[in-house]
Amino acid sequence: MHTVEGKTWDEFWAHLWQIDYRHAIPHIPEWDKKLVEFIEHVCRLKPGMKILDLACGSGDQARHFARKGYHVVGLDIASTLIRYAKNRFKDENLAGELFSDDMRNIDFMDEFDSCLILGGSFGYFDYGGDLELLKKIHRGLKPGGRLFLVFRTIDRLYGKTRIWSETDQGWLLCEERYSENDRVSYLDWFLVTKDNTMLRMKRECGRSADCVIRCYSPAEMTAMFTEAGFVSLKSYGGNDFSIPPRELPPERLRNIIVGVKP
Ligand SMILES: C[S@@+](CC[C@H](N)C(=O)[O-])C[C@H]1O[C@@H](n2cnc3c(N)ncnc32)[C@H](O)[C@@H]1O
């Protein structure tokens, strides 16, 4: 019989998932490198430009940008992840500004050449909150600056899915339930350790963690970007980093949308 242990979001998600598990996924550095090259291409970036990485997690993509000579500002609500990211920057002697805050608090004006929301880190708020965030990002970009955002689409989500992955510590389960009524995806995380303890992530959704994500159709995201003031919108498939880019292939679990501040 399993012992069940509740873990906080920080212990479970930040440590077990983002730090321990993500970094053990084979080819993840290669994946991040390709993603960064794709972003440079579609956002027309050049080293020296200033980038805001919102919800930067453990700073994996931010480090790639910093190595290439970009001025990176990374922000994440999880202080554990920001501490980890800062240490990794220090290990490599990389320059960058990393700080822990809620992305809703950003208050920049005409400052960035690009803003990134990667890994499906959009949809943590209600519709009004998500739109407000887009407007704040728009304000923080320089004219001509681009927002590159990965979002969860509604089109490929049906009922409940379970994904098991083997980790060094045991078996990690992500259970996802999409609610058509609420238009959000509820995620539950478990880890069955090798000594038969089941670790369960406690729900702390009040702090906008990774357990409730609002999903949008590509058409809804287009309307939202337009309302926030972005133009020249382009969409790409969430896992397709081909250069030259292929514009909007069939809808996927995650899609990318890029908009320009005029
Ligand atoms: C799916 S992870 C993506 C991390 C990183 N962008 C990547 O692709 O590896 C989502 C991140 O969003 C952060 N997050 C959640 N709510 C946030 C908020 N309100 N403000 C800032 N960061 C937030 C979490 O701490 C987590 O690191």
PDBQT file of the ligand as one rigid body, heavy atoms in Angstrom, charges set to zero:
ROOT
HETATM    1  C1  LIG A 301       5.184  25.764 -17.744  1.00  0.00    +0.000 C 
HETATM    2  S1  LIG A 301       6.375  26.706 -16.814  1.00  0.00    +0.000 S 
HETATM    3  C2  LIG A 301       7.325  27.362 -18.101  1.00  0.00    +0.000 C 
HETATM    4  C3  LIG A 301       8.685  27.788 -17.689  1.00  0.00    +0.000 C 
HETATM    5  C4  LIG A 301       9.598  28.284 -18.835  1.00  0.00    +0.000 C 
HETATM    6  N1  LIG A 301       9.007  29.417 -19.546  1.00  0.00    +0.000 N 
HETATM    7  C5  LIG A 301       9.881  27.163 -19.799  1.00  0.00    +0.000 C 
HETATM    8  O1  LIG A 301       9.341  27.152 -20.919  1.00  0.00    +0.000 OA
HETATM    9  O2  LIG A 301      10.657  26.273 -19.431  1.00  0.00    +0.000 OA
HETATM   10  C6  LIG A 301       5.367  27.993 -16.198  1.00  0.00    +0.000 C 
HETATM   11  C7  LIG A 301       6.052  28.979 -15.287  1.00  0.00    +0.000 C 
HETATM   12  O3  LIG A 301       5.134  30.024 -14.970  1.00  0.00    +0.000 OA
HETATM   13  C8  LIG A 301       5.441  30.513 -13.679  1.00  0.00    +0.000 C 
HETATM   14  N2  LIG A 301       4.293  31.300 -13.190  1.00  0.00    +0.000 N 
HETATM   15  C9  LIG A 301       3.064  30.856 -12.845  1.00  0.00    +0.000 A 
HETATM   16  N3  LIG A 301       2.277  31.882 -12.493  1.00  0.00    +0.000 NA
HETATM   17  C10 LIG A 301       3.026  33.012 -12.632  1.00  0.00    +0.000 A 
HETATM   18  C11 LIG A 301       2.775  34.394 -12.423  1.00  0.00    +0.000 A 
HETATM   19  N4  LIG A 301       1.579  34.822 -12.008  1.00  0.00    +0.000 N 
HETATM   20  N5  LIG A 301       3.771  35.283 -12.649  1.00  0.00    +0.000 NA
HETATM   21  C12 LIG A 301       4.998  34.875 -13.061  1.00  0.00    +0.000 A 
HETATM   22  N6  LIG A 301       5.293  33.559 -13.274  1.00  0.00    +0.000 NA
HETATM   23  C13 LIG A 301       4.317  32.644 -13.077  1.00  0.00    +0.000 A 
HETATM   24  C14 LIG A 301       5.721  29.249 -12.899  1.00  0.00    +0.000 C 
HETATM   25  O4  LIG A 301       6.455  29.494 -11.735  1.00  0.00    +0.000 OA
HETATM   26  C15 LIG A 301       6.486  28.418 -13.943  1.00  0.00    +0.000 C 
HETATM   27  O5  LIG A 301       7.875  28.575 -13.817  1.00  0.00    +0.000 OA
ENDROOT
TORSDOF 0
